[in-house]
Amino acid sequence: MRALPVLIAALLAVPAAAAAPVATLVAIPVPPSVDRAALEKLFDASQPQYRAIPGLIRKYYTIGDDKRAGGIYLWTSRAAAEAFYTEAWRAGVQKRWGQPASVSYFDVPIVLDGANAAAGAR
């Protein structure tokens, strides 16, 4: 019976696993007056601000066939993503675009780099 307390103590001493990555999909309806060229110009101008966001690994700027724009983001953790998508962020989107943004969260158990797929990258 002494083994059980030792096992429990050992398990409790193991550091918590690192936070799992999270992906988000952000979509904002684009006003009819904003064309693709204008969107691309806005996207390009916004790059420096996104490079400075803590926890952001990657951002794909997106323009959908459904007249929505936004991005697919890969974050180090859900906490990092939630720290970015604040009420102030939502209000800023509403003010700039005249529409609210939708934000969807996705757990990311595996990240595969296509260039390394043959090597079994994980």
Phi, psi and omega per residue, in radians:
M1 nan -0.343 3.114
R2 -1.169 -0.413 -3.094
A3 -1.144 -0.610 -3.106
L4 -1.093 -0.870 3.102
P5 -1.083 -0.597 3.121
V6 -1.166 -0.739 3.118
L7 -1.106 -0.781 3.124
I8 -1.084 -0.763 3.121
A9 -1.088 -0.684 3.134
A10 -1.154 -0.738 3.131
L11 -1.136 -0.671 3.126
L12 -1.204 -0.445 -3.126
A13 -1.404 -0.272 3.132
V14 -1.228 2.255 3.141
P15 -1.098 2.588 3.120
A16 -1.083 2.537 3.124
A17 -1.096 2.617 3.097
A18 -1.077 2.636 3.125
A19 -1.043 2.451 -3.138
A20 -1.400 2.559 3.089
P21 -1.126 2.721 3.125
V22 -2.349 2.459 3.022
A23 -1.891 2.563 3.033
T24 -2.224 2.611 3.038
L25 -2.073 2.080 3.133
V26 -1.940 2.267 3.124
A27 -2.335 2.307 -3.133
I28 -2.290 2.209 3.076
P29 -1.062 2.322 -3.118
V30 -1.635 2.235 3.089
P31 -1.030 2.528 -3.133
P32 -0.986 -0.454 -3.107
S33 -1.318 -0.152 -3.113
V34 -1.811 1.994 -3.130
D35 -1.614 3.072 -3.082
R36 -1.033 -0.746 -3.131
A37 -1.056 -0.712 3.118
A38 -1.156 -0.715 3.101
L39 -1.062 -0.822 -3.126
E40 -1.075 -0.634 3.097
K41 -1.151 -0.755 3.093
L42 -1.103 -0.763 3.117
F43 -1.025 -0.840 -3.111
D44 -1.041 -0.771 -3.116
A45 -1.157 -0.434 -3.083
S46 -1.497 -0.146 -3.064
Q47 -0.949 -0.802 -3.119
P48 -1.006 -0.681 -3.119
Q49 -1.174 -0.582 3.140
Y50 -1.306 -0.507 3.114
R51 -1.135 -0.373 -3.068
A52 -1.691 0.054 -3.063
I53 -1.429 2.129 3.128
P54 -1.074 2.323 3.065
G55 1.523 -0.154 3.117
L56 -1.447 2.104 3.128
I57 -1.545 -0.797 -3.043
R58 -2.721 2.596 3.039
K59 -2.345 2.280 2.998
Y60 -1.847 2.061 3.056
Y61 -1.294 2.373 -3.066
T62 -2.244 2.541 3.004
I63 -2.287 2.002 -3.056
G64 -1.602 2.745 3.047
D65 -1.115 -0.329 -3.084
D66 -1.581 0.298 3.112
K67 1.153 0.546 3.011
R68 -2.092 2.555 3.107
A69 -2.237 2.887 3.132
G70 2.812 -2.184 -3.109
G71 -2.979 2.827 2.964
I72 -1.958 2.155 -3.033
Y73 -2.051 2.494 2.986
L74 -2.007 2.152 -3.073
W75 -1.998 2.720 3.079
T76 -1.177 -0.484 -3.104
S77 -2.833 2.872 3.066
R78 -1.132 -0.641 3.131
A79 -1.050 -0.706 3.122
A80 -1.125 -0.733 3.125
A81 -1.131 -0.822 -3.116
E82 -1.120 -0.531 3.102
A83 -1.169 -0.441 3.132
F84 -1.468 -0.768 -3.052
Y85 -1.480 1.162 -3.114
T86 -1.483 3.018 3.053
E87 -1.086 -0.624 3.103
A88 -1.123 -0.693 3.086
W89 -1.080 -0.812 -3.133
R90 -1.080 -0.719 3.116
A91 -1.128 -0.678 3.108
G92 -1.115 -0.720 3.086
V93 -1.075 -0.820 -3.135
Q94 -1.032 -0.734 -3.118
K95 -1.186 -0.768 -3.096
R96 -1.257 -0.687 -2.998
W97 -1.870 -0.216 -3.115
G98 1.277 0.174 -3.128
Q99 -2.496 2.625 3.063
P100 -1.365 2.694 3.054
A101 -1.589 2.537 2.946
S102 -1.752 2.419 3.121
V103 -2.227 2.121 3.089
S104 -1.996 2.441 -3.126
Y105 -1.884 2.503 3.124
F106 -2.396 2.263 2.989
D107 -1.173 2.542 -3.129
V108 -2.177 1.538 -3.124
P109 -1.271 -0.445 3.139
I110 -2.462 2.396 3.017
V111 -2.032 2.129 -3.111
L112 -1.942 2.208 3.041
D113 -1.626 1.990 -3.080
G114 -0.925 -0.607 -3.137
A115 -1.159 -0.451 -3.111
N116 -1.894 0.205 -3.053
A117 -0.999 -0.685 -3.125
A118 -1.140 -0.473 -3.125
A119 -1.467 -0.042 3.127
G120 1.317 0.554 3.139
A121 -1.012 2.540 3.105
R122 -2.352 nan nan
